[in-house]
Amino acid sequence: MSERRSPYIVGAAYDWAFFLLPPVLSLAIGIDIARTNFTDHVFELAGHKYTAAELMIGTLIQAHLVAVLVRSHANAGVRRRHPIRFLVVPVAMWAAIAFSARVAVAATIVATFWDVWHSGAQTFGFARIYDRNQGNSPETGRTLDLWANQLLYAGPILAGVRLIDHVRHLGDFEDVGVTLFSRTPAFVLGHQRYLTWTVILGGTAFLAFYVAYYVRLHARGYRVSPQKVFLITTTGACSIYSWGLDSWGEAFFIMNLFHAVQYLALVWHTEQGTIARTLRLRGWPALAIFLGGVISYGFVAELLDSKRQALWAVTIVVSLIHFWYDGFIWSVKRQQI
């Protein structure tokens, strides 16, 4: 075993407020606002129809996506290490999406499903850091944690009450002359009930197995991280029962709320030094500018119409590079974390 550290990533108060409790709190908020004016009253803004909940969560999603640029482009040391990835590839991606309808449809679909993987990977990253902080071997429990996060996060989405909303974009291929995937939404809709109950029952059993596995390891002297087990089991339960039993709007709001909060809190913790040097400000003023900047982008991006393809392509590129950059910037194997 390696040297034991603080059991927390930042500190007890910060971790519980922004990493550990957000899934549970988001579930409570989602239940509390369900069927209220916040979720049901529809208004029009910039030619789009929204509820307050839809506008809020859409803005927050776009805000956390663009926050990765603070880690990549604002950090000169990281930026110099990957000039092609950070400067050339985004421009090339934008041009391809802006000027090709087929590429635009494909990019939208890739972003939709990559988001599912990325969300599970974020929780996996937190879990492995908590395990490392207990002084455990980086390999012990790694495979189980990986499967737990992907099965308990992606599984309920792929069999949830509104799976059709995750695959409906496949039908867009037919509009650009590709019919290979166009029948997928209808197939999913016809088998959804069986998929839903399979994942709810199977996911619950897997959570019980996961906890029992670490109870057995603890009995053998393994330094189990209670923070890790709490995070994975609560996130998994939130995912299973939100996607499986709640309406599409509730589940989408709940899952994206805590994911964005966790991510923004992590970016602020790791990059506040870079932000302070760039702005020549520290503390609350720097935090206000950071959050104000990403939220302003999020609000504007949420209002963009896909018919304005050149501008809309920017939001798709930001989504894709967010998922891609996280794969090598936030990796728990790297020293930047």
Residue pairs with C-beta under 8 A, 6 or more apart in sequence:
1 135
1 136
1 137
1 223
2 132
2 135
2 136
2 137
3 135
4 133
4 134
4 135
4 223
5 132
5 133
5 134
5 135
6 133
7 130
7 133
7 134
7 225
7 226
7 227
8 14
8 15
8 130
8 133
8 227
9 15
9 19
9 126
9 129
9 130
9 133
9 269
10 19
10 269
14 265
14 269
15 227
17 265
18 261
18 262
18 265
18 266
19 126
19 231
19 262
19 265
19 266
20 227
20 230
20 231
20 234
22 257
22 258
22 261
22 262
23 231
23 234
23 235
23 238
23 258
24 234
24 238
25 258
26 238
26 253
26 254
26 255
26 257
26 258
26 261
27 238
27 241
27 242
27 254
29 254
29 257
30 242
30 246
30 250
30 251
30 253
30 254
30 257
31 250
33 39
33 53
33 253
34 246
34 247
34 250
37 52
38 51
38 52
38 53
39 51
39 52
39 53
39 249
39 250
39 253
40 51
41 51
41 52
42 49
42 50
42 51
43 49
43 50
43 51
43 52
44 50
45 55
45 303
46 303
46 305
47 305
48 303
48 305
50 58
51 249
53 249
53 253
54 249
55 302
57 252
57 253
57 256
57 257
58 298
58 302
59 295
59 298
59 299
59 302
60 256
60 257
60 260
60 295
60 298
61 256
61 260
61 298
61 302
62 297
62 298
62 299
62 301
62 302
62 315
62 318
63 260
63 264
63 291
63 294
63 295
63 297
63 298
64 259
64 260
64 263
64 264
64 294
64 298
64 322
65 298
65 318
65 319
65 322
66 294
66 297
66 298
66 301
66 318
66 322
67 263
67 264
67 267
67 294
68 267
68 321
68 322
68 325
68 326
68 329
69 318
70 267
70 271
70 274
70 275
70 290
71 78
71 267
71 270
71 271
71 325
71 329
71 330
72 78
72 79
72 82
72 86
72 321
72 325
72 329
73 79
73 86
74 271
74 274
74 275
74 278
75 271
75 274
78 329
78 336
79 86
82 328
85 324
85 325
89 321
90 317
90 321
93 107
93 317
93 320
93 321
94 313
94 314
94 317
96 103
96 107
97 103
97 104
97 107
97 309
97 313
97 316
97 317
98 104
98 309
98 310
98 313
101 175
101 176
102 176
102 177
102 178
104 309
104 313
104 316
105 169
105 172
105 173
105 175
105 176
106 173
107 316
107 320
108 169
108 172
108 316
109 169
109 170
109 172
110 320
111 316
111 319
111 320
111 323
112 166
112 169
113 166
114 320
114 323
115 319
115 323
116 153
116 154
116 157
116 158
116 166
117 150
117 154
117 323
118 322
118 323
118 326
119 153
119 255
119 259
120 149
120 150
120 152
120 153
120 154
121 149
121 326
121 327
122 259
122 262
122 263
122 326
122 330
123 149
123 153
123 231
123 232
123 235
124 145
124 146
124 149
124 150
125 330
125 331
125 332
126 228
126 231
126 262
127 145
127 149
127 225
127 228
127 231
127 232
128 138
128 142
128 145
128 332
129 332
129 337
130 225
130 227
130 228
130 231
131 138
131 140
131 141
131 145
131 225
131 228
132 138
132 332
133 225
134 223
134 224
134 225
135 223
136 222
136 223
136 225
140 222
141 214
141 217
144 210
144 213
145 228
145 232
148 206
148 210
148 232
148 236
149 232
149 235
149 236
151 203
151 206
152 203
152 206
152 207
152 232
152 235
152 236
152 239
152 240
153 235
153 236
153 239
155 199
155 202
155 203
155 240
156 199
156 200
156 203
156 239
156 240
156 242
156 243
156 244
157 163
157 166
157 239
157 243
158 166
158 195
158 199
159 192
159 195
159 196
159 198
159 199
159 243
159 244
160 196
160 199
160 243
160 244
160 251
161 192
161 196
161 243
161 244
161 245
161 246
161 247
161 248
161 251
162 243
162 247
162 248
162 251
163 188
163 192
163 195
164 185
164 188
164 189
164 192
165 248
167 184
167 185
167 188
168 185
170 181
170 182
170 184
170 185
171 181
171 182
171 184
171 185
173 179
173 180
173 181
173 182
174 182
188 195
196 244
199 240
199 244
200 240
200 241
200 244
200 245
203 236
203 239
203 240
203 244
204 240
206 236
207 233
207 236
207 237
207 240
210 229
210 232
210 233
210 236
211 229
211 233
214 222
214 224
214 229
217 224
218 224
235 258
238 254
238 255
238 258
239 255
242 250
242 251
242 254
242 255
243 251
243 255
246 254
264 291
264 294
266 330
268 275
268 287
268 290
270 336
270 337
272 286
272 287
275 286
275 289
275 290
276 282
276 286
279 285
279 286
279 289
281 289
301 314
301 315
301 318
304 311
304 312
304 315
305 312
306 312
328 334
329 336
330 337
331 337
